[in-house]
Amino acid sequence: MYLLVAYDVSTSTPAGQRRLRRVAKVCQDYGQRVQNSVFECKVEPAHYVAFKQSLLTIINSQTDSLRFYHLGRNWKHRVEQYGKNTGYDIEGLLLVE
Amino acid sequence: MYLLVAYDVSTSTPAGQRRLRRVAKVCQDYGQRVQNSVFECKVEPAHYVAFKQSLLTIINSQTDSLRFYHLGRNWKHRVEQYGKNTGYDIEGLLLVE
């Protein structure tokens, strides 16, 4: 499964800053950071529930927002990147314009 | 066209802060903010080039990142929202869990 994970974690408290780091850490285990709070992840269907659950246990559902976008197999044709590119191709090749 | 627009604008300078506001303003004309730097937009194909161009003329391509994800007609089944929900349905209904 190719996923875009986008999150907004309230960092007005030290606890929020810790949540932000932990969310990013979990996402890094499954994919690449393409922007500050946006990751492109490749997750095996069997691991998706555990991946999602690990993020849900971290966030504060009152203050933080977490969105998953299922991009589908055709994901490479769905994304256009402009400007500074921090991304690399989940399959291992550097995403270049 | 249903698009996810995600951007990272460097706000270390006053000019960057202005760019951030202008990017958000353009996106607001076409859709809804779902997270700080993430918008879901509904754009007529005939307007897409102009929409994209207006954003490209704002960003600084050395410091800022802009990503478009084409979600396709089936977009509602592609997104999962958890936690604080700032989104509303592009078609006008409030997106609720």
N, CA and C atoms of all chains as a GROMACS GRO file, in nm:
protein
  582
    1MET      N    1   0.084  -0.118   0.000
    1MET     CA    2   0.000   0.000   0.000
    1MET      C    3   0.089   0.124   0.000
    2TYR      N    4   0.053   0.218  -0.092
    2TYR     CA    5   0.127   0.346  -0.094
    2TYR      C    6   0.040   0.450  -0.026
    3LEU      N    7   0.094   0.510   0.077
    3LEU     CA    8   0.018   0.604   0.159
    3LEU      C    9   0.088   0.738   0.169
    4LEU      N   10   0.005   0.841   0.175
    4LEU     CA   11   0.056   0.972   0.217
    4LEU      C   12   0.006   0.989   0.359
    5VAL      N   13   0.099   1.020   0.449
    5VAL     CA   14   0.060   1.045   0.588
    5VAL      C   15   0.089   1.192   0.617
    6ALA      N   16  -0.015   1.264   0.654
    6ALA     CA   17   0.002   1.406   0.686
    6ALA      C   18  -0.048   1.429   0.828
    7TYR      N   19   0.028   1.503   0.904
    7TYR     CA   20  -0.013   1.522   1.044
    7TYR      C   21   0.015   1.665   1.090
    8ASP      N   22  -0.068   1.707   1.181
    8ASP     CA   23  -0.051   1.835   1.251
    8ASP      C   24  -0.051   1.801   1.398
    9VAL      N   25   0.061   1.818   1.462
    9VAL     CA   26   0.069   1.790   1.605
    9VAL      C   27   0.089   1.923   1.677
   10SER      N   28   0.008   1.949   1.776
   10SER     CA   29   0.019   2.075   1.849
   10SER      C   30   0.147   2.072   1.932
   11THR      N   31   0.236   2.164   1.904
   11THR     CA   32   0.366   2.162   1.973
   11THR      C   33   0.378   2.276   2.075
   12SER      N   34   0.262   2.318   2.126
   12SER     CA   35   0.265   2.429   2.223
   12SER      C   36   0.314   2.382   2.359
   13THR      N   37   0.325   2.251   2.376
   13THR     CA   38   0.374   2.199   2.505
   13THR      C   39   0.492   2.104   2.480
   14PRO      N   40   0.578   2.080   2.580
   14PRO     CA   41   0.687   1.983   2.562
   14PRO      C   42   0.633   1.844   2.524
   15ALA      N   43   0.518   1.811   2.581
   15ALA     CA   44   0.458   1.680   2.548
   15ALA      C   45   0.424   1.675   2.398
   16GLY      N   46   0.375   1.787   2.345
   16GLY     CA   47   0.341   1.793   2.203
   16GLY      C   48   0.466   1.779   2.117
   17GLN      N   49   0.575   1.841   2.160
   17GLN     CA   50   0.700   1.829   2.084
   17GLN      C   51   0.749   1.683   2.084
   18ARG      N   52   0.729   1.616   2.197
   18ARG     CA   53   0.768   1.473   2.203
   18ARG      C   54   0.681   1.390   2.108
   19ARG      N   55   0.547   1.422   2.109
   19ARG     CA   56   0.456   1.348   2.019
   19ARG      C   57   0.500   1.366   1.873
   20LEU      N   58   0.536   1.490   1.840
   20LEU     CA   59   0.577   1.520   1.702
   20LEU      C   60   0.697   1.434   1.662
   21ARG      N   61   0.795   1.427   1.750
   21ARG     CA   62   0.915   1.347   1.719
   21ARG      C   63   0.880   1.199   1.706
   22ARG      N   64   0.793   1.152   1.796
   22ARG     CA   65   0.759   1.009   1.794
   22ARG      C   66   0.679   0.974   1.667
   23VAL      N   67   0.587   1.064   1.628
   23VAL     CA   68   0.509   1.038   1.505
   23VAL      C   69   0.605   1.030   1.385
   24ALA      N   70   0.698   1.125   1.379
   24ALA     CA   71   0.793   1.126   1.266
   24ALA      C   72   0.878   0.999   1.267
   25LYS      N   73   0.915   0.956   1.385
   25LYS     CA   74   1.002   0.837   1.397
   25LYS      C   75   0.929   0.713   1.342
   26VAL      N   76   0.802   0.699   1.381
   26VAL     CA   77   0.724   0.583   1.332
   26VAL      C   78   0.712   0.590   1.180
   27CYS      N   79   0.682   0.707   1.128
   27CYS     CA   80   0.666   0.720   0.982
   27CYS      C   81   0.797   0.689   0.910
   28GLN      N   82   0.908   0.730   0.970
   28GLN     CA   83   1.038   0.706   0.906
   28GLN      C   84   1.066   0.557   0.890
   29ASP      N   85   1.010   0.477   0.981
   29ASP     CA   86   1.029   0.332   0.972
   29ASP      C   87   0.959   0.273   0.849
   30TYR      N   88   0.863   0.347   0.794
   30TYR     CA   89   0.783   0.292   0.684
   30TYR      C   90   0.799   0.370   0.554
   31GLY      N   91   0.870   0.479   0.556
   31GLY     CA   92   0.877   0.553   0.430
   31GLY      C   93   0.968   0.673   0.438
   32GLN      N   94   0.937   0.775   0.362
   32GLN     CA   95   1.026   0.891   0.349
   32GLN      C   96   0.951   1.019   0.383
   33ARG      N   97   1.025   1.110   0.445
   33ARG     CA   98   0.966   1.241   0.471
   33ARG      C   99   0.978   1.322   0.342
   34VAL      N  100   0.866   1.380   0.297
   34VAL     CA  101   0.872   1.464   0.177
   34VAL      C  102   0.851   1.611   0.213
   35GLN      N  103   0.793   1.634   0.327
   35GLN     CA  104   0.783   1.770   0.380
   35GLN      C  105   0.782   1.760   0.532
   36ASN      N  106   0.783   1.874   0.597
   36ASN     CA  107   0.793   1.871   0.744
   36ASN      C  108   0.699   1.771   0.808
   37SER      N  109   0.572   1.778   0.773
   37SER     CA  110   0.476   1.688   0.839
   37SER      C  111   0.404   1.601   0.738
   38VAL      N  112   0.476   1.564   0.636
   38VAL     CA  113   0.416   1.479   0.531
   38VAL      C  114   0.514   1.369   0.494
   39PHE      N  115   0.465   1.244   0.500
   39PHE     CA  116   0.548   1.129   0.464
   39PHE      C  117   0.480   1.050   0.354
   40GLU      N  118   0.561   0.994   0.267
   40GLU     CA  119   0.512   0.895   0.172
   40GLU      C  120   0.559   0.760   0.222
   41CYS      N  121   0.465   0.670   0.244
   41CYS     CA  122   0.500   0.542   0.306
   41CYS      C  123   0.455   0.425   0.218
   42LYS      N  124   0.536   0.321   0.219
   42LYS     CA  125   0.501   0.196   0.152
   42LYS      C  126   0.479   0.094   0.263
   43VAL      N  127   0.355   0.051   0.281
   43VAL     CA  128   0.320  -0.036   0.394
   43VAL      C  129   0.254  -0.164   0.342
   44GLU      N  130   0.305  -0.276   0.387
   44GLU     CA  131   0.239  -0.403   0.351
   44GLU      C  132   0.100  -0.405   0.414
   45PRO      N  133  -0.002  -0.448   0.338
   45PRO     CA  134  -0.138  -0.450   0.393
   45PRO      C  135  -0.145  -0.514   0.533
   46ALA      N  136  -0.068  -0.619   0.553
   46ALA     CA  137  -0.072  -0.691   0.682
   46ALA      C  138  -0.017  -0.603   0.794
   47HIS      N  139   0.061  -0.501   0.758
   47HIS     CA  140   0.123  -0.416   0.862
   47HIS      C  141   0.048  -0.284   0.882
   48TYR      N  142  -0.049  -0.261   0.795
   48TYR     CA  143  -0.112  -0.129   0.796
   48TYR      C  144  -0.182  -0.100   0.928
   49VAL      N  145  -0.256  -0.197   0.978
   49VAL     CA  146  -0.330  -0.174   1.104
   49VAL      C  147  -0.232  -0.141   1.217
   50ALA      N  148  -0.124  -0.216   1.224
   50ALA     CA  149  -0.027  -0.192   1.332
   50ALA      C  150   0.039  -0.054   1.314
   51PHE      N  151   0.069  -0.020   1.189
   51PHE     CA  152   0.130   0.111   1.159
   51PHE      C  153   0.035   0.222   1.204
   52LYS      N  154  -0.089   0.211   1.164
   52LYS     CA  155  -0.187   0.315   1.198
   52LYS      C  156  -0.207   0.321   1.349
   53GLN      N  157  -0.219   0.204   1.410
   53GLN     CA  158  -0.242   0.198   1.554
   53GLN      C  159  -0.127   0.262   1.632
   54SER      N  160  -0.005   0.238   1.586
   54SER     CA  161   0.110   0.296   1.659
   54SER      C  162   0.104   0.448   1.653
   55LEU      N  163   0.056   0.504   1.543
   55LEU     CA  164   0.043   0.650   1.533
   55LEU      C  165  -0.074   0.699   1.617
   56LEU      N  166  -0.183   0.624   1.615
   56LEU     CA  167  -0.302   0.666   1.691
   56LEU      C  168  -0.278   0.666   1.841
   57THR      N  169  -0.190   0.577   1.885
   57THR     CA  170  -0.162   0.574   2.030
   57THR      C  171  -0.073   0.692   2.070
   58ILE      N  172  -0.004   0.751   1.972
   58ILE     CA  173   0.086   0.863   2.005
   58ILE      C  174   0.008   0.995   2.008
   59ILE      N  175  -0.073   1.020   1.905
   59ILE     CA  176  -0.134   1.154   1.893
   59ILE      C  177  -0.237   1.179   2.004
   60ASN      N  178  -0.258   1.309   2.027
   60ASN     CA  179  -0.365   1.353   2.118
   60ASN      C  180  -0.483   1.389   2.027
   61SER      N  181  -0.586   1.308   2.033
   61SER     CA  182  -0.694   1.324   1.933
   61SER      C  183  -0.773   1.454   1.952
   62GLN      N  184  -0.749   1.524   2.064
   62GLN     CA  185  -0.819   1.652   2.083
   62GLN      C  186  -0.746   1.765   2.010
   63THR      N  187  -0.611   1.752   2.008
   63THR     CA  188  -0.533   1.866   1.957
   63THR      C  189  -0.460   1.837   1.826
   64ASP      N  190  -0.442   1.708   1.796
   64ASP     CA  191  -0.360   1.672   1.680
   64ASP      C  192  -0.449   1.614   1.568
   65SER      N  193  -0.399   1.631   1.445
   65SER     CA  194  -0.473   1.578   1.330
   65SER      C  195  -0.382   1.481   1.254
   66LEU      N  196  -0.440   1.371   1.210
   66LEU     CA  197  -0.364   1.268   1.136
   66LEU      C  198  -0.448   1.224   1.018
   67ARG      N  199  -0.392   1.235   0.899
   67ARG     CA  200  -0.467   1.198   0.777
   67ARG      C  201  -0.385   1.099   0.695
   68PHE      N  202  -0.454   0.994   0.650
   68PHE     CA  203  -0.392   0.895   0.561
   68PHE      C  204  -0.458   0.907   0.425
   69TYR      N  205  -0.377   0.916   0.320
   69TYR     CA  206  -0.433   0.916   0.184
   69TYR      C  207  -0.380   0.791   0.113
   70HIS      N  208  -0.471   0.710   0.069
   70HIS     CA  209  -0.431   0.588  -0.004
   70HIS      C  210  -0.407   0.625  -0.150
   71LEU      N  211  -0.283   0.624  -0.191
   71LEU     CA  212  -0.248   0.673  -0.324
   71LEU      C  213  -0.261   0.567  -0.432
   72GLY      N  214  -0.261   0.440  -0.389
   72GLY     CA  215  -0.277   0.334  -0.489
   72GLY      C  216  -0.147   0.303  -0.561
   73ARG      N  217  -0.148   0.190  -0.634
   73ARG     CA  218  -0.026   0.144  -0.702
   73ARG      C  219   0.028   0.247  -0.800
   74ASN      N  220  -0.063   0.325  -0.852
   74ASN     CA  221  -0.028   0.420  -0.957
   74ASN      C  222   0.027   0.550  -0.900
   75TRP      N  223   0.077   0.544  -0.775
   75TRP     CA  224   0.104   0.666  -0.700
   75TRP      C  225   0.203   0.757  -0.770
   76LYS      N  226   0.300   0.698  -0.843
   76LYS     CA  227   0.404   0.786  -0.902
   76LYS      C  228   0.343   0.885  -1.001
   77HIS      N  229   0.235   0.842  -1.064
   77HIS     CA  230   0.173   0.932  -1.163
   77HIS      C  231   0.075   1.029  -1.096
   78ARG      N  232   0.062   1.013  -0.964
   78ARG     CA  233  -0.034   1.101  -0.894
   78ARG      C  234   0.034   1.220  -0.827
   79VAL      N  235   0.167   1.218  -0.823
   79VAL     CA  236   0.232   1.325  -0.745
   79VAL      C  237   0.316   1.414  -0.837
   80GLU      N  238   0.306   1.544  -0.813
   80GLU     CA  239   0.391   1.642  -0.880
   80GLU      C  240   0.467   1.718  -0.773
   81GLN      N  241   0.597   1.728  -0.793
   81GLN     CA  242   0.681   1.792  -0.692
   81GLN      C  243   0.745   1.917  -0.754
   82TYR      N  244   0.736   2.031  -0.682
   82TYR     CA  245   0.800   2.153  -0.731
   82TYR      C  246   0.880   2.214  -0.617
   83GLY      N  247   0.986   2.288  -0.654
   83GLY     CA  248   1.067   2.354  -0.552
   83GLY      C  249   1.163   2.258  -0.487
   84LYS      N  250   1.197   2.292  -0.362
   84LYS     CA  251   1.297   2.216  -0.288
   84LYS      C  252   1.246   2.073  -0.269
   85ASN      N  253   1.329   1.974  -0.308
   85ASN     CA  254   1.284   1.836  -0.305
   85ASN      C  255   1.362   1.759  -0.202
   86THR      N  256   1.292   1.720  -0.095
   86THR     CA  257   1.363   1.642   0.007
   86THR      C  258   1.334   1.493  -0.014
   87GLY      N  259   1.254   1.462  -0.118
   87GLY     CA  260   1.206   1.324  -0.128
   87GLY      C  261   1.302   1.232  -0.201
   88TYR      N  262   1.291   1.107  -0.172
   88TYR     CA  263   1.357   1.003  -0.253
   88TYR      C  264   1.248   0.901  -0.282
   89ASP      N  265   1.270   0.824  -0.385
   89ASP     CA  266   1.170   0.727  -0.430
   89ASP      C  267   1.165   0.610  -0.331
   90ILE      N  268   1.048   0.583  -0.288
   90ILE     CA  269   1.033   0.474  -0.190
   90ILE      C  270   1.104   0.348  -0.238
   91GLU      N  271   1.105   0.328  -0.372
   91GLU     CA  272   1.170   0.210  -0.429
   91GLU      C  273   1.322   0.227  -0.429
   92GLY      N  274   1.371   0.347  -0.386
   92GLY     CA  275   1.517   0.358  -0.372
   92GLY      C  276   1.581   0.457  -0.466
   93LEU      N  277   1.509   0.503  -0.570
   93LEU     CA  278   1.572   0.599  -0.662
   93LEU      C  279   1.535   0.740  -0.616
   94LEU      N  280   1.628   0.836  -0.633
   94LEU     CA  281   1.599   0.974  -0.592
   94LEU      C  282   1.493   1.030  -0.686
   95LEU      N  283   1.383   1.080  -0.627
   95LEU     CA  284   1.276   1.145  -0.705
   95LEU      C  285   1.331   1.275  -0.762
   96VAL      N  286   1.343   1.288  -0.891
   96VAL     CA  287   1.392   1.415  -0.945
   96VAL      C  288   1.285   1.475  -1.035
   97GLU      N  289   1.287   1.602  -1.049
   97GLU     CA  290   1.186   1.672  -1.135
   97GLU      C  291   1.208   1.632  -1.279
   98MET      N  292  -1.105   1.793  -1.091
   98MET     CA  293  -0.988   1.724  -1.039
   98MET      C  294  -0.984   1.743  -0.887
   99TYR      N  295  -0.961   1.630  -0.818
   99TYR     CA  296  -0.947   1.640  -0.672
   99TYR      C  297  -0.799   1.631  -0.640
  100LEU      N  298  -0.750   1.734  -0.574
  100LEU     CA  299  -0.607   1.744  -0.547
  100LEU      C  300  -0.581   1.761  -0.399
  101LEU      N  301  -0.469   1.703  -0.357
  101LEU     CA  302  -0.413   1.736  -0.227
  101LEU      C  303  -0.295   1.827  -0.256
  102VAL      N  304  -0.293   1.942  -0.193
  102VAL     CA  305  -0.180   2.033  -0.210
  102VAL      C  306  -0.108   2.043  -0.076
  103ALA      N  307   0.018   2.006  -0.075
  103ALA     CA  308   0.098   2.013   0.049
  103ALA      C  309   0.218   2.100   0.023
  104TYR      N  310   0.245   2.189   0.115
  104TYR     CA  311   0.357   2.280   0.091
  104TYR      C  312   0.436   2.304   0.220
  105ASP      N  313   0.562   2.327   0.200
  105ASP     CA  314   0.653   2.369   0.307
  105ASP      C  315   0.715   2.499   0.261
  106VAL      N  316   0.683   2.608   0.327
  106VAL     CA  317   0.741   2.737   0.289
  106VAL      C  318   0.834   2.779   0.402
  107SER      N  319   0.955   2.814   0.368
  107SER     CA  320   1.051   2.857   0.469
  107SER      C  321   1.007   2.992   0.525
  108THR      N  322   0.980   2.996   0.653
  108THR     CA  323   0.928   3.120   0.711
  108THR      C  324   1.033   3.189   0.799
  109SER      N  325   1.159   3.164   0.768
  109SER     CA  326   1.265   3.224   0.850
  109SER      C  327   1.282   3.373   0.820
  110THR      N  328   1.218   3.419   0.714
  110THR     CA  329   1.227   3.562   0.679
  110THR      C  330   1.085   3.619   0.667
  111PRO      N  331   1.069   3.752   0.682
  111PRO     CA  332   0.937   3.813   0.661
  111PRO      C  333   0.882   3.782   0.521
  112ALA      N  334   0.972   3.776   0.425
  112ALA     CA  335   0.928   3.745   0.287
  112ALA      C  336   0.868   3.604   0.283
  113GLY      N  337   0.931   3.512   0.357
  113GLY     CA  338   0.880   3.375   0.362
  113GLY      C  339   0.743   3.370   0.427
  114GLN      N  340   0.725   3.448   0.532
  114GLN     CA  341   0.593   3.452   0.599
  114GLN      C  342   0.486   3.506   0.503
  115ARG      N  343   0.526   3.606   0.423
  115ARG     CA  344   0.429   3.659   0.324
  115ARG      C  345   0.396   3.549   0.220
  116ARG      N  346   0.501   3.477   0.175
  116ARG     CA  347   0.476   3.371   0.076
  116ARG      C  348   0.378   3.268   0.134
  117LEU      N  349   0.398   3.232   0.260
  117LEU     CA  350   0.312   3.132   0.324
  117LEU      C  351   0.166   3.179   0.322
  118ARG      N  352   0.144   3.303   0.357
  118ARG     CA  353   0.006   3.355   0.358
  118ARG      C  354  -0.053   3.356   0.217
  119ARG      N  355   0.030   3.396   0.119
  119ARG     CA  356  -0.021   3.406  -0.018
  119ARG      C  357  -0.053   3.267  -0.074
  120VAL      N  358   0.032   3.168  -0.042
  120VAL     CA  359   0.006   3.030  -0.090
  120VAL      C  360  -0.126   2.981  -0.031
  121ALA      N  361  -0.143   3.003   0.100
  121ALA     CA  362  -0.268   2.958   0.165
  121ALA      C  363  -0.389   3.027   0.104
  122LYS      N  364  -0.374   3.154   0.075
  122LYS     CA  365  -0.486   3.233   0.019
  122LYS      C  366  -0.528   3.175  -0.116
  123VAL      N  367  -0.431   3.145  -0.200
  123VAL     CA  368  -0.464   3.088  -0.333
  123VAL      C  369  -0.534   2.953  -0.314
  124CYS      N  370  -0.481   2.870  -0.226
  124CYS     CA  371  -0.542   2.738  -0.205
  124CYS      C  372  -0.684   2.751  -0.152
  125GLN      N  373  -0.706   2.850  -0.066
  125GLN     CA  374  -0.841   2.868  -0.009
  125GLN      C  375  -0.944   2.899  -0.116
  126ASP      N  376  -0.898   2.964  -0.223
  126ASP     CA  377  -0.991   2.994  -0.334
  126ASP      C  378  -1.040   2.868  -0.404
  127TYR      N  379  -0.968   2.758  -0.386
  127TYR     CA  380  -1.000   2.635  -0.463
  127TYR      C  381  -1.042   2.520  -0.373
  128GLY      N  382  -1.034   2.537  -0.242
  128GLY     CA  383  -1.069   2.420  -0.161
  128GLY      C  384  -1.064   2.448  -0.014
  129GLN      N  385  -1.029   2.349   0.064
  129GLN     CA  386  -1.035   2.360   0.210
  129GLN      C  387  -0.903   2.323   0.273
  130ARG      N  388  -0.871   2.395   0.380
  130ARG     CA  389  -0.752   2.360   0.456
  130ARG      C  390  -0.786   2.242   0.546
  131VAL      N  391  -0.707   2.135   0.538
  131VAL     CA  392  -0.730   2.021   0.628
  131VAL      C  393  -0.622   2.010   0.734
  132GLN      N  394  -0.509   2.072   0.707
  132GLN     CA  395  -0.405   2.082   0.809
  132GLN      C  396  -0.328   2.211   0.781
  133ASN      N  397  -0.236   2.245   0.869
  133ASN     CA  398  -0.166   2.372   0.854
  133ASN      C  399  -0.121   2.400   0.711
  134SER      N  400  -0.050   2.303   0.653
  134SER     CA  401   0.004   2.328   0.518
  134SER      C  402  -0.046   2.224   0.418
  135VAL      N  403  -0.168   2.182   0.440
  135VAL     CA  404  -0.227   2.081   0.351
  135VAL      C  405  -0.370   2.122   0.316
  136PHE      N  406  -0.398   2.127   0.185
  136PHE     CA  407  -0.532   2.164   0.138
  136PHE      C  408  -0.586   2.052   0.048
  137GLU      N  409  -0.715   2.033   0.058
  137GLU     CA  410  -0.784   1.947  -0.041
  137GLU      C  411  -0.858   2.042  -0.134
  138CYS      N  412  -0.829   2.029  -0.261
  138CYS     CA  413  -0.885   2.124  -0.357
  138CYS      C  414  -0.960   2.052  -0.468
  139LYS      N  415  -1.069   2.116  -0.510
  139LYS     CA  416  -1.145   2.067  -0.626
  139LYS      C  417  -1.123   2.169  -0.738
  140VAL      N  418  -1.052   2.130  -0.842
  140VAL     CA  419  -1.012   2.223  -0.948
  140VAL      C  420  -1.061   2.171  -1.083
  141GLU      N  421  -1.130   2.258  -1.156
  141GLU     CA  422  -1.169   2.219  -1.292
  141GLU      C  423  -1.042   2.200  -1.376
  142PRO      N  424  -1.038   2.094  -1.458
  142PRO     CA  425  -0.917   2.071  -1.539
  142PRO      C  426  -0.871   2.196  -1.613
  143ALA      N  427  -0.967   2.274  -1.662
  143ALA     CA  428  -0.931   2.394  -1.741
  143ALA      C  429  -0.863   2.499  -1.652
  144HIS      N  430  -0.883   2.488  -1.521
  144HIS     CA  431  -0.825   2.590  -1.431
  144HIS      C  432  -0.696   2.541  -1.363
  145TYR      N  433  -0.664   2.414  -1.386
  145TYR     CA  434  -0.554   2.356  -1.309
  145TYR      C  435  -0.420   2.425  -1.339
  146VAL      N  436  -0.396   2.450  -1.466
  146VAL     CA  437  -0.266   2.510  -1.502
  146VAL      C  438  -0.254   2.648  -1.436
  147ALA      N  439  -0.362   2.725  -1.442
  147ALA     CA  440  -0.358   2.860  -1.382
  147ALA      C  441  -0.341   2.851  -1.230
  148PHE      N  442  -0.410   2.756  -1.169
  148PHE     CA  443  -0.399   2.735  -1.023
  148PHE      C  444  -0.255   2.703  -0.987
  149LYS      N  445  -0.199   2.607  -1.056
  149LYS     CA  446  -0.061   2.564  -1.028
  149LYS      C  447   0.036   2.679  -1.054
  150GLN      N  448   0.016   2.748  -1.165
  150GLN     CA  449   0.107   2.857  -1.202
  150GLN      C  450   0.104   2.967  -1.096
  151SER      N  451  -0.014   2.996  -1.044
  151SER     CA  452  -0.023   3.104  -0.944
  151SER      C  453   0.055   3.065  -0.818
  152LEU      N  454   0.057   2.938  -0.786
  152LEU     CA  455   0.135   2.894  -0.668
  152LEU      C  456   0.285   2.894  -0.700
  153LEU      N  457   0.317   2.852  -0.822
  153LEU     CA  458   0.459   2.846  -0.859
  153LEU      C  459   0.523   2.984  -0.865
  154THR      N  460   0.443   3.084  -0.898
  154THR     CA  461   0.501   3.219  -0.903
  154THR      C  462   0.521   3.275  -0.763
  155ILE      N  463   0.453   3.217  -0.664
  155ILE     CA  464   0.468   3.268  -0.526
  155ILE      C  465   0.589   3.204  -0.459
  156ILE      N  466   0.602   3.071  -0.469
  156ILE     CA  467   0.705   3.003  -0.389
  156ILE      C  468   0.847   3.037  -0.436
  157ASN      N  469   0.940   3.021  -0.341
  157ASN     CA  470   1.083   3.032  -0.374
  157ASN      C  471   1.132   2.889  -0.395
  158SER      N  472   1.163   2.856  -0.518
  158SER     CA  473   1.190   2.715  -0.550
  158SER      C  474   1.320   2.663  -0.486
  159GLN      N  475   1.400   2.754  -0.431
  159GLN     CA  476   1.522   2.710  -0.362
  159GLN      C  477   1.491   2.664  -0.219
  160THR      N  478   1.393   2.733  -0.158
  160THR     CA  479   1.372   2.706  -0.014
  160THR      C  480   1.238   2.640   0.016
  161ASP      N  481   1.143   2.651  -0.078
  161ASP     CA  482   1.008   2.603  -0.049
  161ASP      C  483   0.979   2.477  -0.130
  162SER      N  484   0.889   2.395  -0.074
  162SER     CA  485   0.849   2.272  -0.144
  162SER      C  486   0.698   2.276  -0.166
  163LEU      N  487   0.656   2.230  -0.283
  163LEU     CA  488   0.514   2.229  -0.319
  163LEU      C  489   0.485   2.096  -0.386
  164ARG      N  490   0.386   2.023  -0.332
  164ARG     CA  491   0.354   1.891  -0.388
  164ARG      C  492   0.205   1.883  -0.416
  165PHE      N  493   0.172   1.832  -0.534
  165PHE     CA  494   0.032   1.810  -0.573
  165PHE      C  495   0.011   1.658  -0.582
  166TYR      N  496  -0.095   1.612  -0.516
  166TYR     CA  497  -0.130   1.471  -0.528
  166TYR      C  498  -0.268   1.463  -0.596
  167HIS      N  499  -0.272   1.396  -0.708
  167HIS     CA  500  -0.400   1.380  -0.779
  167HIS      C  501  -0.475   1.263  -0.716
  168LEU      N  502  -0.582   1.292  -0.646
  168LEU     CA  503  -0.651   1.189  -0.569
  168LEU      C  504  -0.754   1.113  -0.653
  169GLY      N  505  -0.798   1.174  -0.762
  169GLY     CA  506  -0.894   1.104  -0.847
  169GLY      C  507  -1.036   1.116  -0.795
  170ARG      N  508  -1.132   1.078  -0.880
  170ARG     CA  509  -1.274   1.093  -0.845
  170ARG      C  510  -1.309   1.018  -0.717
  171ASN      N  511  -1.238   0.911  -0.694
  171ASN     CA  512  -1.268   0.821  -0.583
  171ASN      C  513  -1.210   0.872  -0.452
  172TRP      N  514  -1.178   1.005  -0.448
  172TRP     CA  515  -1.093   1.057  -0.340
  172TRP      C  516  -1.151   1.031  -0.202
  173LYS      N  517  -1.285   1.031  -0.190
  173LYS     CA  518  -1.342   1.017  -0.054
  173LYS      C  519  -1.304   0.884   0.009
  174HIS      N  520  -1.287   0.783  -0.076
  174HIS     CA  521  -1.251   0.651  -0.022
  174HIS      C  522  -1.100   0.638  -0.002
  175ARG      N  523  -1.028   0.743  -0.040
  175ARG     CA  524  -0.882   0.737  -0.026
  175ARG      C  525  -0.832   0.804   0.101
  176VAL      N  526  -0.919   0.875   0.171
  176VAL     CA  527  -0.867   0.952   0.285
  176VAL      C  528  -0.928   0.900   0.415
  177GLU      N  529  -0.841   0.889   0.516
  177GLU     CA  530  -0.885   0.856   0.652
  177GLU      C  531  -0.839   0.970   0.743
  178GLN      N  532  -0.931   1.018   0.822
  178GLN     CA  533  -0.901   1.132   0.910
  178GLN      C  534  -0.913   1.087   1.056
  179TYR      N  535  -0.812   1.120   1.137
  179TYR     CA  536  -0.817   1.087   1.279
  179TYR      C  537  -0.778   1.210   1.359
  180GLY      N  538  -0.832   1.219   1.482
  180GLY     CA  539  -0.797   1.332   1.568
  180GLY      C  540  -0.875   1.455   1.529
  181LYS      N  541  -0.815   1.569   1.563
  181LYS     CA  542  -0.881   1.698   1.542
  181LYS      C  543  -0.910   1.716   1.394
  182ASN      N  544  -1.039   1.747   1.362
  182ASN     CA  545  -1.076   1.752   1.221
  182ASN      C  546  -1.110   1.896   1.184
  183THR      N  547  -1.026   1.956   1.102
  183THR     CA  548  -1.058   2.094   1.062
  183THR      C  549  -1.125   2.091   0.926
  184GLY      N  550  -1.142   1.972   0.870
  184GLY     CA  551  -1.186   1.965   0.730
  184GLY      C  552  -1.337   1.972   0.716
  185TYR      N  553  -1.379   2.016   0.600
  185TYR     CA  554  -1.519   2.002   0.559
  185TYR      C  555  -1.515   1.942   0.420
  186ASP      N  556  -1.624   1.882   0.382
  186ASP     CA  557  -1.631   1.812   0.253
  186ASP      C  558  -1.633   1.916   0.141
  187ILE      N  559  -1.547   1.898   0.048
  187ILE     CA  560  -1.540   1.994  -0.062
  187ILE      C  561  -1.679   2.015  -0.123
  188GLU      N  562  -1.761   1.909  -0.120
  188GLU     CA  563  -1.896   1.919  -0.179
  188GLU      C  564  -1.991   1.992  -0.084
  189GLY      N  565  -1.940   2.029   0.036
  189GLY     CA  566  -2.026   2.112   0.122
  189GLY      C  567  -2.070   2.045   0.251
  190LEU      N  568  -2.053   1.912   0.265
  190LEU     CA  569  -2.094   1.848   0.391
  190LEU      C  570  -1.974   1.843   0.484
  191LEU      N  571  -1.998   1.855   0.617
  191LEU     CA  572  -1.885   1.849   0.711
  191LEU      C  573  -1.834   1.706   0.714
  192LEU      N  574  -1.705   1.689   0.692
  192LEU     CA  575  -1.640   1.556   0.700
  192LEU      C  576  -1.639   1.514   0.845
  193VAL      N  577  -1.714   1.410   0.883
  193VAL     CA  578  -1.711   1.365   1.024
  193VAL      C  579  -1.658   1.223   1.030
  194GLU      N  580  -1.602   1.187   1.138
  194GLU     CA  581  -1.545   1.050   1.155
  194GLU      C  582  -1.657   0.951   1.155
   0.00000   0.00000   0.00000
